[in-house]
Amino acid sequence: MNFKEDVRIFLVGMAMGVANIIPGVSGGTIAVVFGIYENLMEALGNFISDKEKRWQYIRFLALLFTGSIIAVVGLAGILSWCFENYPLMTVYFFMGLILGSIPVVIKSHHDMKINIQRTIALIMGIVVVIWLAVLQSGASDGSKITEFGSYALIDYAYFLLCGIIAASAMIIPGVSGSFILILLGAYWTVLGALNGLFGLIFQSGFSDEVIARLLILGFLGAGVVAGILGFSRIMSWALKKHPAVTMYAILGLIIGSFYQIYPGFEVNLNGLGAVVTLVIGLIISLKFAKYD
């Protein structure tokens, strides 16, 4: 890889980071759009076993994930501000993004004709999401953002588990890691842990709150790494052996997500603004769906 290609990979990583922090938009989809998805799967699956190309793979992944991390840290404060000040419009924007991601999944395989097996996979995907939503009924409550002083070891272990599950977004085009974190009740807490972290370190050093935030992000990050390395092989097998069934299960996850995030509606200017942001999110997501 030359310098120009390095810069491109870094910028694609930033785009993937932006996607992964927005519920409904998939980092895997961005990888497909920019033509690096196969390279990403190859690097993830072989950087340990392939000695000849190991450092090439590591360089590729380092550039990609560095760009993603920078984008995530940079956008955390903006998203927190939007949710705290304009919650209805923000959630409706996310709903538009999720709605628009459906064509990406439908077009991802040449044979998506419905049958009994695929219908079961679709229904199972919907049921899983609704079940998670019932278990985490308060998952999207922004009040959790600033609560960083009451976590026990079991809570940090849960963030590790969330990272493992959310890592599927790096493997499956059409599934958002931040969307998975919303379902698991961790999204706004993680976003809050990111928001203003470096400024807080500069002001108060490694206080109890800073350490709690770093532990949340550290356990989540460790889970993401473990999930990517392990789940990439599983998804590679599922998409090769049962592509349509797998994609119908993903479609069920996306459809079921509306049960979790729907905030109701207001017949006023705020509601009108929510409709506008829904349309904007839909248009942005459909723009991605134009690319196969």
N, C-alpha and C positions, 0 to 999 in steps of 0.2 A: 504494500500500500504506500502511495505517495502522500505528500502533505495535503494536497487538495482532497484526496479521498478521506484522509484522517479527519479533516474539518467537516466534510459531509457527514461522516458517521457520527461525529460529535453532535452536529446539529440535528440529525435524525434522532439521536438519543434524547436531546432536549424536547423534541416533538413528542416522543414516547412518554417522557416524564410529564409533560403537560396533559397528555391523554390519560395517563394513569391516575392523576390527581382529580380528574373530573369524572364523577359517576356516570356510567353509560358509555364512555368512550374507551376503547381498548388500545393498549399499547401494542398488542399483537396486530391489530388492524393497521396501525400506523406503519409497522414494520412491513406489512404486505404492500401498502400504498407506495412506500419508497423503495420497494424491491430488495429488501435485505432479510426477509423472513426466513428463506431457506438457509442463508448464511448464518443467521442467528441460531436456528435449530442445529445446524452442523457444528457450530462452535460450542454450543451448550452440551451437545451429546458427545463431543470428541476431544475437548481440550485436555482432559485427563489421560485418556487412553492413547491418543495419537501424538507420539513423541516428536515426529517430524514437523508437524504444524502447530505444536502446542503454543509456542510463543506468538505465533500469528493469531491464533484464536484468542489468547489472553489479551493481546493488544487491541483486537477488535472489540471484545467484551468490555475492556477497561474504558475505551473511548465512549462506547455506547452508554454504559451505566454511569459514567461520570457526568455526561450530558444530562441524563435523566435525573440524577440527584440534584444537580444545580437548578434545574427547572422546577423540581418539586419544592425545594427550599425557597426559591424565589416567589412562587405563587401561593404559598401557604397563607401568608398574611392577607392577600387580596381576597381569597375565597372565604376566609374567616370573617372578614369585614362584610362581604356580600351577604353571608348567611345571617349574621347578627343584625344587619340593618334592613335587609330586604329578603326575609326568609321565603315568602311565598313565591316571589318572582325567581329567586335562585333555584328553588326546588322545581318549579315549572320548566326552567331552562334545562335542568338535568333530565326531566321527563322527556323533553323534546329530543335531547341527545340519545336517550335510550330508545325512544320510538324510531328514530331514524337509523339506528344501528341494525334493525331487523333485516333490511334488504342485504346487508353485508353477509349475514348468516345464510340467508336463502340462496344467494348467488355463489356461495363458497364451494358448492359441489354441483356437478352437472346433472345428477339424478336426485331430485328432491321430491319425487312423487310420493304422496302419502300412502301408507299402508298400516297394517295393525301394529307391527313392531315399532315403526316410527311414531305412531300415535301414542303408544305406551311410553316411549322415551320422552315425547313432548309433555305428556301429562305428569310424568314423574318429575321432570324439571320444574314444572309449575308448582307441584305439591311441595317439593323440597324448599323452594323459596318461601312459600306461604308458611310452611312449618317453622323455618328460621325466623320469619317475621313475627310470628306469634311468640316465639321464645324471646325475641329481642324487641318487644313492642316499643321500647323507648329509645331505640338505636339512633334515631336522627335528631334527638334533643340536643340543641346546641349548648345547653347549660353544662354539659359534661366537659366542655372544652377546657375550662380553667381548673378542674379538680385534679391536682397532681400531688396531693399529700397523703392520700389514704390507700395506697396500693400495697398489697401483700405479694409474696412470691407467686402464689397461685394466679394472681392477676397478670403478672409479667409473663407467666407461662401461657396464659390465654393469648396475649399479644404475639407470642411465638407461634402458636397454633394459627392465629389469624393471618400471620405472614405466610405460613405454609400454604394455606387455602387460597389467599389472594394472589399468590404467585402464578396461579393458573392463567391470569390475565396476560402474562408474558408469553404464554404458550398458545392460547386459544384466541384467534382473531374474533372479535365480536363480544368478548367478555371483559368487563372492566374490573381491575383490581380494587379501585376505590368503591365501586358498586358492591363488591363482595364484602369490603370492610363495613359498608353501611348495613348490610344484612346481618353482619356479626356484631354490630353495635360498637365498632371501634373507630369508625371514620373520623368523626368530629373530635374525638379525644386525640387521635394521632395528628390531625390537622392543627389542633390547639397546641400540641407539644412542639410542633415545628414553628408555629407562629411566634416570632420575636425571640427565638431561642438564643441567637448569637448576641443580640442586644442585651438580653438578660445576663448572659455569661460575662459580658463586658462590664455591666453595672454591678452585679453582686457576686461574681465568681461562681464557684461550684457550690451553690446553696442546695438545700434539700430539694427545692422545686426543680432546679436545673438537673440534679442527679436523677430525680424521678422522670423528668422528660427524656433524658438521655437513655435511661434504662428502657423506657417504653419504645423508643426508636431503635435501640440496639437489639432488643428481643424481636421486634417486628422485622428488622432487617435480616437478622439471622434466620428467621423463619422463611423470609422471601428467598434467600439464597438456597436454603435446604429444599424449599418447595420447587424452585426452578430446576435444580439439578435432578430431583427425583421425578417430578411430574412431567418433565419434557419427554422422558422415555415412555411413560404411560400414554401421554397424549399422542405421541408419534405412532405408537402401536394402534391406538383406538382409531385415529384418523386414517391410517392405512388399511386396517382390517374392516372397520365399520364406519366409514366416513359419514354417510347420510344419517344413520341412527345417532351418532355422536353430535352432529350439527342440530338435529331435532331436539336433543336434550338441552343443548345450549340455547336454542330458541325458546324452550320452555322456561329456562332460567330468566331470560330477558323479559318475557311476557309476565311472568309471575312477579317481577320486581315492582310493577306498578302497585300491587297490593301493599307493599312495604312503604313506598315513598309518597303515595298520594296524600297531600296535606289538606284536601278539601278545596272549596272555592269561595271567593268573596265577590259579591255584586257591587263593585265600586271601582275607583281608579286603580287600586292595588290589584284587583282581579283582572282589569284590562291590561295592566302592565304584565301580569303573569301570562296572559294569553300571548302577548307580544314576545316575551322571552321564550315561551314554548315554541312558537313558530321559528324564532331565530335558532334555537337549539336544534330543531328538526331540520332546518335548511343546512346548517353546518354539518350535521351527521350524515344527511343524504348526499352531501358533497363528497364525503369519503366513500359512500356506497357506490358512486359512479365508477370507482376503480375496482377491477376484479382482482 
